[in-house]
Amino acid sequence: MFDIFEYNLVTITYDLDGGIGLALETIKKNTTIPILEPPEKPGYKFLKWTLNNEDFSFTTKINKNITLKAVWEKIEYVKIVFDTDGGKP
């Protein structure tokens, strides 16, 4: 027999797309998800979470299991070399 409390819960799965962070969370149905610390991914900047390819708002009340996907932007590094023409840096 199931506990009635189990029917009032939903699962949030976080698709981190190679990042490091929270992967799964359970909350009460018809509540909002607490705002998370951004996940991390070496060489990338975290931009946002999406739900079904649309931006996700943490003010949205959740009433069913969902999967949020992390969106990343690759960090472009620029190498700068100084030519001191024989002088000291």
C-alpha positions in Angstrom: 0.0 0.0 0.0 1.3 3.5 -0.9 1.5 6.3 1.6 -0.7 9.2 0.6 2.3 11.5 1.0 4.0 9.8 -1.9 1.3 11.0 -4.3 2.1 14.6 -3.3 5.7 14.5 -4.5 7.3 15.1 -7.9 10.8 14.4 -9.1 13.0 17.0 -10.8 15.8 15.5 -12.9 18.7 17.8 -13.8 20.3 17.0 -17.2 23.7 18.6 -16.5 25.1 17.9 -20.0 28.5 16.9 -18.6 28.4 19.4 -15.8 28.8 18.9 -12.1 25.9 19.6 -9.7 22.6 18.3 -8.3 21.2 15.6 -10.5 17.9 14.7 -8.8 15.5 16.4 -6.4 12.0 15.6 -5.0 9.6 18.4 -4.0 6.0 18.7 -3.0 3.6 18.8 -5.9 2.3 22.2 -6.9 5.2 24.1 -5.4 8.2 25.9 -6.9 11.8 24.6 -7.1 14.2 26.3 -4.8 16.8 28.3 -6.9 19.9 26.2 -7.2 23.5 27.0 -7.1 24.6 27.0 -10.8 26.3 23.8 -11.9 29.9 23.8 -13.1 31.5 22.5 -16.2 35.2 23.2 -16.9 35.7 25.5 -19.9 32.0 26.5 -19.9 29.8 29.2 -18.4 26.4 28.1 -17.2 23.7 30.2 -18.9 20.3 28.8 -17.8 17.9 25.9 -17.3 15.4 24.9 -20.0 12.3 22.7 -19.9 11.3 21.2 -23.3 13.7 23.6 -25.1 12.2 26.7 -23.5 13.6 28.9 -20.7 12.6 27.7 -17.3 11.4 30.1 -14.6 11.8 29.1 -10.9 8.5 30.8 -10.2 6.7 27.9 -12.1 4.7 25.6 -9.9 5.6 22.0 -10.6 2.8 19.4 -10.7 4.5 16.5 -12.5 7.9 14.9 -12.9 10.1 17.1 -15.1 13.7 17.2 -16.5 15.5 20.5 -16.7 18.5 20.8 -19.1 21.5 22.9 -18.4 22.6 25.3 -21.2 26.3 26.1 -21.4 28.4 28.6 -23.3 32.0 27.6 -24.2 34.5 30.0 -22.7 36.9 31.3 -25.3 40.3 32.1 -24.1 42.7 34.6 -25.7 46.4 34.2 -25.4 48.3 37.5 -25.2 52.0 37.6 -25.8 54.1 40.7 -25.1 57.2 41.4 -27.1 59.4 43.5 -24.8 62.0 43.8 -27.6 64.8 42.6 -25.3 63.6 44.6 -22.3 62.4 43.2 -19.0 58.6 42.6 -18.5 
